[in-house]
Amino acid sequence: KDMSARVALAKMAADGLIILPAPTGPQPVPRRHLEATIEEGPMLACSLGELGSVSLVRVDTRSDSATWNELIGRFHYLGYTRASGAQLRYLAISNGRLLGAIGFGAAAWALQDRDTFIGWDAKTRRQRLHLVVGNPRYLILPWVRVPHLASHLLGAVARALPGHWVERYG
């Protein structure tokens, strides 16, 4: 929440809507952009059955994080932006070959269409919002053409995410 508020304030200041006081503490060192290290693979076109076992690897290491960030930055149409708050990220892999990347984060505070669809009023939203996650990034690499892979991965992550979320965030 703190980071989200800081980002919003910085954007409002950049747009000239507000004037922020000068920083009082040390400023964070900007993160350097990663060099492209992942080579685009050869076209992978087969059925889901022919693909074989597909694994979701939870991004828990710096190396996996760098891979996820690069995949999203280079191949997702929205690109990479640093996420704030609670989040879990996954890499999709089959036989040692990267297929895609999926990210989840804390749900947006208020989305009228979502809240109306679910049937939430403001009180219910405050009580239950912690039970909802958002899916800001989902990527199947452009050279991977496997019918039904996206649905297969969504099913796998729907089974894995609740336990991983509770494990990490309680």
Backbone bond lengths (Angstrom), bond angles and torsions (degrees), N, CA, C in turn:
res aa  C-N    CA-C-N  psi(-1)  N-CA   C-N-CA  omega(-1)  CA-C   N-CA-C  phi
1 K - - - 1.445 - - 1.524 110.01 -
2 D 1.330 115.04 -41.32 1.455 120.01 -179.49 1.530 110.61 -61.84
3 M 1.339 116.23 -47.75 1.458 120.46 -178.58 1.527 110.62 -65.09
4 S 1.313 117.68 -40.28 1.466 120.80 178.21 1.528 110.65 -60.67
5 A 1.332 116.26 -41.76 1.466 120.44 178.86 1.525 110.79 -65.24
6 R 1.330 117.26 -41.12 1.467 120.72 179.13 1.519 111.39 -62.93
7 V 1.320 116.26 -43.26 1.462 120.38 179.21 1.522 110.25 -62.60
8 A 1.334 117.04 -44.20 1.464 120.71 179.92 1.529 110.85 -62.87
9 L 1.328 117.18 -43.04 1.463 120.46 178.80 1.526 111.30 -63.59
10 A 1.329 116.73 -42.32 1.465 120.18 179.63 1.528 111.03 -62.95
11 K 1.329 117.40 -39.71 1.469 120.63 178.31 1.526 111.08 -66.16
12 M 1.345 116.34 -40.68 1.463 119.26 178.68 1.527 110.75 -65.20
13 A 1.332 117.08 -37.87 1.461 120.45 177.80 1.528 110.35 -66.67
14 A 1.335 116.78 -41.55 1.464 120.68 179.25 1.525 111.26 -63.95
15 D 1.321 116.85 -31.34 1.463 121.62 178.61 1.527 112.75 -84.09
16 G 1.338 116.15 -1.29 1.463 120.52 178.48 1.517 114.53 78.00
17 L 1.316 117.41 15.88 1.456 120.70 -178.70 1.529 112.53 -81.88
18 I 1.328 116.40 -28.89 1.458 121.43 178.68 1.521 108.77 -140.19
19 I 1.315 115.94 163.61 1.465 121.67 174.72 1.521 106.98 -118.51
20 L 1.310 115.84 120.67 1.460 121.47 -179.69 1.521 110.25 -92.29
21 P 1.329 117.20 148.29 1.468 119.31 174.60 1.523 110.01 -67.87
22 A 1.329 115.70 160.20 1.465 120.65 178.76 1.526 109.29 -63.46
23 P 1.339 118.03 144.83 1.469 120.75 178.20 1.531 110.56 -60.78
24 T 1.324 115.51 144.11 1.465 119.93 -179.62 1.519 112.78 -103.70
25 G 1.293 118.23 -18.76 1.465 121.46 -177.80 1.510 111.47 -114.72
26 P 1.330 115.75 -175.92 1.471 119.54 178.58 1.523 110.81 -65.35
27 Q 1.304 115.70 143.06 1.458 121.24 -179.69 1.521 109.94 -88.53
28 P 1.335 116.80 142.92 1.460 118.75 178.98 1.526 110.95 -65.00
29 V 1.299 115.44 147.06 1.458 121.24 177.24 1.524 107.56 -77.45
30 P 1.334 118.24 126.31 1.466 118.94 -179.84 1.520 110.57 -60.21
31 R 1.328 116.01 142.35 1.459 120.21 178.22 1.516 108.62 -76.11
32 R 1.312 114.86 135.32 1.458 117.98 177.94 1.529 108.62 -76.72
33 H 1.295 115.01 150.95 1.461 119.59 177.99 1.518 108.86 -77.90
34 L 1.309 115.77 137.73 1.457 120.74 -179.57 1.521 110.36 -75.73
35 E 1.290 114.47 142.87 1.462 119.95 172.85 1.531 108.22 -70.14
36 A 1.310 116.09 153.39 1.462 120.17 176.31 1.517 108.37 -69.18
37 T 1.316 116.68 116.77 1.462 120.66 -178.91 1.515 112.36 -117.04
38 I 1.318 116.96 -13.53 1.458 120.75 -177.68 1.519 108.93 -98.20
39 E 1.300 114.56 122.42 1.463 119.21 178.71 1.525 109.60 -83.60
40 E 1.322 115.05 140.52 1.454 118.53 174.98 1.519 107.91 -64.01
41 G 1.312 114.79 134.04 1.453 119.39 -176.05 1.508 112.30 -84.62
42 P 1.317 115.70 168.84 1.462 119.04 172.76 1.524 108.87 -68.86
43 M 1.311 116.25 156.60 1.461 121.46 -179.68 1.527 109.48 -55.87
44 L 1.313 115.56 132.77 1.462 122.14 175.81 1.521 106.73 -116.61
45 A 1.309 116.26 103.50 1.458 121.96 -179.09 1.520 108.50 -126.72
46 C 1.317 115.87 110.26 1.461 121.19 179.66 1.520 108.26 -160.99
47 S 1.311 116.79 177.63 1.457 120.53 175.44 1.525 108.69 -82.88
48 L 1.312 116.24 164.14 1.460 120.95 178.39 1.527 110.49 -61.68
49 G 1.316 116.39 -38.38 1.468 120.52 177.93 1.521 112.01 -63.99
50 E 1.325 116.80 -40.81 1.467 120.90 178.93 1.526 111.80 -69.10
51 L 1.334 116.59 -27.66 1.461 120.52 -178.71 1.513 111.27 -64.13
52 G 1.314 116.99 -36.10 1.460 120.68 -178.86 1.517 111.34 89.98
53 S 1.301 115.19 -159.27 1.456 121.93 -175.68 1.532 111.71 -64.70
54 V 1.318 115.73 134.00 1.463 121.81 177.80 1.523 107.55 -117.44
55 S 1.330 116.06 129.80 1.459 121.30 -178.96 1.513 110.50 -114.69
56 L 1.328 115.12 145.03 1.456 121.73 169.36 1.522 106.80 -103.20
57 V 1.312 116.58 119.20 1.457 121.57 180.00 1.522 107.48 -104.59
58 R 1.329 115.62 119.09 1.457 119.72 179.11 1.523 108.81 -69.28
59 V 1.315 116.63 133.54 1.462 122.41 -178.64 1.525 107.86 -79.50
60 D 1.345 115.03 103.04 1.464 121.27 -178.57 1.525 112.91 -125.03
61 T 1.331 117.17 -8.39 1.464 119.80 -177.55 1.520 109.90 -114.60
62 R 1.314 115.90 161.89 1.477 120.14 177.54 1.520 110.63 -61.72
63 S 1.308 115.58 -39.94 1.466 119.81 -179.37 1.532 111.01 -62.61
64 D 1.336 116.72 -47.94 1.463 119.97 178.54 1.528 110.77 -64.43
65 S 1.342 116.59 -36.89 1.464 120.39 178.43 1.524 110.79 -63.49
66 A 1.324 116.73 -42.96 1.470 120.29 178.29 1.524 110.51 -63.20
67 T 1.326 116.78 -39.94 1.464 120.69 178.28 1.527 110.29 -63.82
68 W 1.331 117.12 -47.61 1.469 121.40 179.72 1.521 110.46 -59.55
69 N 1.329 116.56 -47.64 1.462 121.01 -179.01 1.532 111.11 -59.72
70 E 1.319 115.93 -43.22 1.470 119.13 -179.30 1.525 111.54 -66.95
71 L 1.329 117.12 -43.79 1.469 119.88 178.81 1.523 110.91 -57.92
72 I 1.323 115.89 -47.98 1.463 119.93 -178.59 1.530 109.93 -67.17
73 G 1.316 117.01 -43.22 1.456 120.79 -179.08 1.517 113.36 -62.52
74 R 1.304 117.17 -38.06 1.462 120.58 -176.12 1.520 114.47 -90.30
75 F 1.338 117.21 -31.87 1.459 118.50 -168.28 1.529 115.28 -120.17
76 H 1.317 119.67 -10.09 1.461 121.28 178.25 1.523 108.54 -91.68
77 Y 1.310 117.79 137.49 1.463 120.63 -174.49 1.529 113.35 -64.37
78 L 1.326 118.89 -22.44 1.463 121.10 176.43 1.530 112.16 -91.18
79 G 1.322 116.33 -11.08 1.460 119.80 -179.88 1.520 112.85 73.82
80 Y 1.311 114.74 -173.56 1.462 121.51 -179.02 1.519 109.96 -100.14
81 T 1.307 115.40 132.23 1.452 122.02 167.18 1.520 106.22 -134.25
82 R 1.307 115.33 144.69 1.456 119.66 -178.32 1.521 108.91 -66.51
83 A 1.320 115.81 126.82 1.464 121.29 -179.43 1.524 109.59 -85.36
84 S 1.312 115.40 151.03 1.458 119.75 175.90 1.515 109.03 -118.78
85 G 1.299 115.84 159.08 1.457 120.74 177.14 1.512 112.91 79.14
86 A 1.322 114.69 -167.13 1.456 121.89 -178.58 1.522 109.94 -63.71
87 Q 1.333 116.34 135.09 1.459 120.07 -179.59 1.521 111.08 -159.88
88 L 1.303 115.88 152.30 1.464 123.80 170.98 1.516 107.52 -135.83
89 R 1.328 114.70 139.84 1.463 120.03 -179.79 1.520 108.91 -129.21
90 Y 1.322 114.96 150.97 1.465 121.75 -177.98 1.523 110.27 -135.39
91 L 1.328 114.87 149.30 1.462 122.42 168.31 1.520 107.19 -109.78
92 A 1.314 117.00 137.01 1.461 122.39 176.77 1.523 107.67 -98.54
93 I 1.339 115.64 127.30 1.465 121.44 -174.02 1.525 109.69 -136.99
94 S 1.324 116.07 142.62 1.453 121.81 172.94 1.519 108.27 -137.46
95 N 1.301 116.44 124.74 1.471 122.15 179.47 1.530 111.64 50.60
96 G 1.323 116.94 43.30 1.454 121.57 178.27 1.516 114.78 76.84
97 R 1.304 117.59 4.22 1.461 121.50 -177.25 1.529 110.89 -109.26
98 L 1.331 116.01 128.95 1.460 120.72 178.51 1.523 110.69 -67.46
99 L 1.329 115.30 134.11 1.459 121.09 177.86 1.526 111.92 -112.33
100 G 1.340 115.79 -32.11 1.453 118.46 -176.35 1.505 112.42 178.76
101 A 1.328 114.96 -171.82 1.459 122.75 -178.09 1.520 108.97 -147.16
102 I 1.333 115.91 142.39 1.462 121.60 -178.41 1.525 108.07 -135.33
103 G 1.335 116.29 137.46 1.453 120.21 178.19 1.513 112.28 -129.82
104 F 1.329 115.84 144.52 1.459 122.66 178.22 1.512 109.41 -130.70
105 G 1.310 116.28 148.01 1.453 121.01 178.44 1.509 111.09 -147.15
106 A 1.314 114.83 173.31 1.462 120.50 178.57 1.526 109.19 -56.03
107 A 1.311 115.60 145.39 1.470 121.29 -177.46 1.518 110.94 -68.26
108 A 1.322 115.27 151.29 1.465 121.25 174.04 1.521 108.90 -60.78
109 W 1.329 115.86 143.50 1.462 120.75 -176.21 1.520 112.58 -57.29
110 A 1.305 117.10 -49.48 1.461 119.16 -176.21 1.522 109.61 -144.09
111 L 1.303 114.92 119.95 1.461 122.20 173.09 1.521 105.88 -129.55
112 Q 1.305 116.48 107.80 1.454 120.13 -173.13 1.520 112.56 -56.04
113 D 1.341 117.39 -44.14 1.467 119.29 -178.50 1.530 110.77 -63.25
114 R 1.335 117.54 -43.61 1.467 120.68 178.40 1.521 109.95 -62.36
115 D 1.336 116.19 -49.02 1.460 120.41 -176.27 1.527 111.60 -63.20
116 T 1.319 117.27 -38.78 1.463 121.48 177.68 1.525 110.19 -66.55
117 F 1.341 116.79 -44.42 1.465 121.07 -179.45 1.527 110.75 -60.68
118 I 1.336 116.02 -42.86 1.466 120.27 -179.52 1.532 110.94 -74.12
119 G 1.327 116.23 -26.76 1.457 120.17 -178.03 1.518 112.92 93.43
120 W 1.327 116.13 26.83 1.465 121.07 -177.68 1.516 111.60 -90.80
121 D 1.327 115.35 136.44 1.454 120.27 163.94 1.536 106.31 -95.59
122 A 1.328 117.44 179.87 1.468 120.45 -175.25 1.529 112.04 -60.81
123 K 1.323 117.60 -40.31 1.474 121.30 -179.16 1.525 110.98 -64.99
124 T 1.327 116.12 -46.13 1.469 120.28 -179.82 1.526 110.28 -63.70
125 R 1.343 117.10 -40.22 1.463 119.89 178.31 1.532 110.19 -59.27
126 R 1.319 117.74 -45.70 1.472 120.79 179.11 1.526 111.15 -59.92
127 Q 1.322 117.06 -35.78 1.462 121.23 -177.94 1.524 113.07 -77.39
128 R 1.328 117.11 -27.95 1.474 119.04 -169.56 1.527 115.96 -120.84
129 L 1.309 117.53 -3.38 1.466 118.94 -175.33 1.524 112.14 -59.85
130 H 1.321 117.15 -29.42 1.473 120.19 179.58 1.533 112.32 -64.73
131 L 1.317 117.92 -11.40 1.460 122.12 179.37 1.531 112.84 -90.03
132 V 1.325 117.06 -0.82 1.468 122.17 -175.86 1.526 109.46 -116.15
133 V 1.321 116.57 140.03 1.465 121.33 172.50 1.518 108.71 -120.78
134 G 1.318 115.10 156.73 1.449 121.51 174.47 1.520 110.02 -102.77
135 N 1.317 116.34 160.19 1.465 121.93 179.18 1.532 108.23 -123.38
136 P 1.350 116.96 80.57 1.466 119.20 -174.19 1.528 115.08 -73.42
137 R 1.317 118.23 -21.67 1.464 120.18 179.77 1.523 110.52 -140.79
138 Y 1.337 114.15 133.50 1.467 122.05 174.94 1.520 105.74 -145.49
139 L 1.304 115.96 120.30 1.465 120.33 -175.05 1.520 110.88 -133.94
140 I 1.317 115.59 125.12 1.466 122.24 162.80 1.519 103.95 -103.86
141 L 1.312 117.45 125.96 1.461 120.48 -175.49 1.528 111.28 -57.67
142 P 1.324 116.94 144.64 1.465 120.71 -172.11 1.524 114.76 -60.72
143 W 1.297 118.32 -23.29 1.465 120.39 -178.80 1.535 112.11 -94.26
144 V 1.326 117.37 5.03 1.465 121.81 178.17 1.528 108.43 -101.16
145 R 1.316 116.12 114.59 1.470 122.73 -179.04 1.523 108.40 -122.29
146 V 1.309 115.86 82.80 1.463 122.07 -178.75 1.529 107.67 -124.60
147 P 1.328 117.57 105.67 1.463 119.29 179.43 1.530 111.44 -54.94
148 H 1.311 116.19 137.46 1.464 125.13 176.76 1.530 114.06 74.74
149 L 1.328 118.10 2.80 1.466 120.16 179.16 1.530 111.00 -63.45
150 A 1.319 117.13 -42.72 1.468 120.03 -178.30 1.529 110.96 -59.89
151 S 1.332 117.30 -44.78 1.466 120.80 178.56 1.526 110.98 -65.91
152 H 1.315 116.46 -39.59 1.462 121.07 178.43 1.527 110.52 -60.19
153 L 1.339 116.21 -45.02 1.467 120.25 179.28 1.526 111.52 -66.53
154 L 1.332 117.63 -40.69 1.465 120.15 177.32 1.524 111.27 -60.14
155 G 1.316 117.03 -41.10 1.464 119.84 177.20 1.519 111.75 -63.71
156 A 1.328 116.16 -43.59 1.467 120.15 179.94 1.522 111.48 -64.07
157 V 1.322 116.30 -43.11 1.464 119.03 -178.66 1.526 110.74 -72.08
158 A 1.327 118.29 -31.75 1.466 120.69 176.60 1.527 110.72 -63.67
159 R 1.323 116.82 -31.82 1.464 120.23 177.38 1.527 111.85 -78.81
160 A 1.323 117.83 -34.96 1.469 121.37 -175.10 1.528 113.56 -86.17
161 L 1.324 117.32 -37.58 1.461 121.59 -171.35 1.527 114.78 -57.93
162 P 1.332 120.27 -45.99 1.472 117.85 -177.60 1.532 113.27 -56.87
163 G 1.308 117.42 -45.52 1.468 120.22 179.08 1.513 112.44 -65.89
164 H 1.325 116.83 -42.23 1.466 120.38 178.47 1.529 110.89 -64.13
165 W 1.336 116.21 -40.40 1.473 120.00 -179.24 1.531 110.66 -63.69
166 V 1.325 116.17 -46.31 1.470 120.15 179.51 1.534 109.56 -64.02
167 E 1.324 116.89 -40.92 1.461 121.28 179.22 1.530 110.93 -59.22
168 R 1.322 117.25 -42.66 1.453 120.81 -176.54 1.530 113.06 -83.81
169 Y 1.333 117.03 -41.41 1.463 119.78 -170.81 1.537 114.62 -115.50
170 G 1.320 116.12 -2.55 1.470 118.18 178.68 1.500 111.87 76.89
